[in-house]
Amino acid sequence: MTKTVRFVDVTLRDAHQCLWATRMTTAMMRDIAPRLDRAGFEAIDLVGGAVFDVCVRFLREDPWERMRILNTWVKETPLIIHTRGQSIFTFELFPDDVVELSAERFAANGMRYHTPYDPLNDIRNLRIPIQSARSHGIHTVPGLVFTHSPVHSDEYYAAKARELVKIGVDGVFIKDPSGLLRPERVVTLVPAIKAAIGDLPLQLHSHCLSGLSPYVALLALDHGVDVLHTATSTLANNASHPATETMVRNCIHRGHDAPIDLKQIAEVAERLAYIAQVEGKPIGASVEYDEFHFHHQIAGGMISNLKVQLETVGLSDRMEEILQEAGRVRADIGYPIVVSPFAQYIVTQAVLNVMAMDKGGERYDNVPDEVRLYTRGGYGEIAGPIDPNLYDKITLGQEPITERAGALLEPGLERIRKTRGPFMSDDDLLLAAYYDDSQYSALKAAGPIQTDYRLMETPLLTLVKEVCARPDVRSFHYVETARST
């Protein structure tokens, strides 16, 4: 059936989070953002997930200031704030008053589109984030995190979607962080969720880790998805998302209308390629299908980090064994979705289990506090069963937690005001709520965000600048001309 396909751009958030370790600065966006704005997207993904955290901890750029700056560069298209529900931008669960004030400040800083999700699909953890954002006029499209397991059935997702509709939402998106959606599953899952949400738009946000996502996205359109999340080709594929340019052309070849201005996207791709070359950053490439990926489900970026960590503990040659154990751990503890923070918890437990068995011990002899809390239900609802004996071993016999996570937390804002204040603004108050004083102080000491992209001066760069300053230059293709000259 022919349809008009809408697109959400993820270049400025999730794409560089996947390929550039989240290190795209605000200055790098200056020449790109206006072109994305003119391209015709439904919305542009900007801040959230690891981006907010990396801005604070590593780039020393105030994320609130980034929002305000980008709103001066992007004037037609809503900018997206992406959150982990009750955890907002970190792994920690926050009190309801912190979540509510965060939504107020999203709106005050110009964010008009919100895509919250809960890593366990516990809809109770999304009620406050959704209602708070919508009360401030923010278009809110929560995500259901997809995974492959015996308990995450089509009916499981349909039931979760019905819970979201009862809260009141502006749409729903399927979040497939590990690229686990296969063609045969799409033809049953998408209609099930679409039936549950009725006339609300359904979106697909799927990473390319299995190599299937571009084709899966086209099938999803045939079965009820209305909006696709894509990235500019330079930062597409691999652990990122399908390329906007390719998806638009494929949609057109299938008879759909895909109203995206590819000339604008081509100019964005050129500029990103230039930045990547100068900064020594990778560009996206397609990945081969790997059946083992569906067992452990660990994202590629995390596997890279794991390799380094295993070298430090003398287990560098045990990667496949540990990934095999990670799949077993996940099944043991009720099939948590392999997304932050549970991906980290699963891998940590797998490493501890392998090390224990090496020393003649047993699996789960050593259990991190976070795994204990998860197993008790401290982060939210657990999808699958856990063997009672294993539950007792992990939790040391403690009772399960059945209440909503946020309801167990005392209000936090007044305490932070008294112990860390005074603050110049509520934005600063929230930064203090999210981060300890060392991170907060370092961020504030860094000063305003620099919006001029300053590259390392080289003879090539000097020549490029001279060439690009000529009045007849219209495209960054001239960079190639300068290099060959």
Steps between C-alpha positions, in 0.01 A plus 500: 500500500636839399553740791679820588798397711621743764855502635673587828867594468740355760827643362553753779444250783484125458713476186811660646426325830539173310796583275688789661469401867255792541773755434327731252537850640247779467738685268506203263122535465503864395529446125290182507194579711344764270520258206331225698239757600420572134493134394143425607533275806218453747752563780875509564648295785738718701558427868450199724635160582878519515514843330394698808744301715796536263432873462543536876777251575726524196415787265428741787213650303187591693225288338236762582708757313533259205120483484470878496771543237354238268162668522659804335632282216197270460190715459248286311540146634429386859808391694477173695595442862556127557490365857518175694169566676539517876880484457498803266860504362691275741479148646360634826127515579383850594214620722180619336565867578832487311326334203224761501736798515709345222196500270434865581858590411489298177216723387663819629816421302309453176456125475166421337519122454565236770586131445523334845543127552548264792778240463272230646181617326347561843233749400467615861844660458372700201181647646660800673740581210218482244242696694750766607626559146152518348386740772759744360383456142778264391407249230572167673567170324618231745695195392448129553840331510512194276691186582503139393408250777243233583298747710502811282212396277283709270229500766753621759570805283135556413412499870776754574376717214147496642639617835667795328178595323321509836755750633454720193771529234551656157638185343718197577838391365656156488853533638726226367840591652681180403352455152314183597189544287494237228276513193278214616439670836414838354200363313335393827636752754419821314133413433457391864628832634317699235173333596563591864565870434234560235542822302809613688814505281747214544873563457800269455840573656727209408879466503693318228704265720364187332503651151123444469365839598475670156293216356301455820407869489351464152296199612387691807353770274299234319352379830409824675804707599456867410834662596859378456805614699803541273849653497695692238704245303839606639383399849265216399519119514737300721368560855300799377178522295405457134620778270243769428601527135465127431176464695339792316595355162383152599168639620451679168585183307232321701246759392490703822526875532812598698512881516862550608728746316800280419701798375510630857597155628780472243647825629477372858673175398784691336558715804493202734751317279727803517476517881559125526816521292645797685408363844604142422154358563341200323215508255224242484527169316264207458546198726465131424222292654614315814271236650695504830391862546145380569628291791700760692334813347787726615543815292819536296631804686473319830682197361790728401520635854474147641804389301710768665366417846568128456861573415547665840381188685680247280192371321560644154478155338166418665271743316273242335470301824399812690245600237360146517474537878334842457217333309464244779497769769228688318282189484567422869381839623179538303617627160577866571534700181866545402500878514661738750532448790407131484742421219783608730360299792461184290855518364647572843320200647616282211864596559466433875345160432780397264765615747328313786490174303867542408576494873284194569201700623145523373307743286356794699744456788571870452208728413512881456254707701333620181421142394358430848278807477382413149416142603289628788305722260663822618525642147158381392301207371692187395367341184590133556515252788804457727569167668417540874832348612695734274289793620594422861869465414512831312289705741620331822139416573366857493134558413398609149428868435160543339437876518574749223865602525433874519248457780772363727713814473466805720465837324847623410493863393473667838779285641727595208419869544596482866816293464636625165335837438435776438465467122476764233223308319289186506720369220796512738290344775426204274864464398581472870225238537641293213872533585731522800680822585824411322324462164270795561783734599719396206215566259425843642870590497525419129300807404271556199489257209725589208295501181783564251643174372875533548694237310865415544692730267682302231629593153211304352247680719643839407469412132147369548398823674641706215320291239170498690515879541486551123164635382453221245520224762161346571588158632746321727589288196759775456684352796597210273614745235717682754654176620590380150644841417 
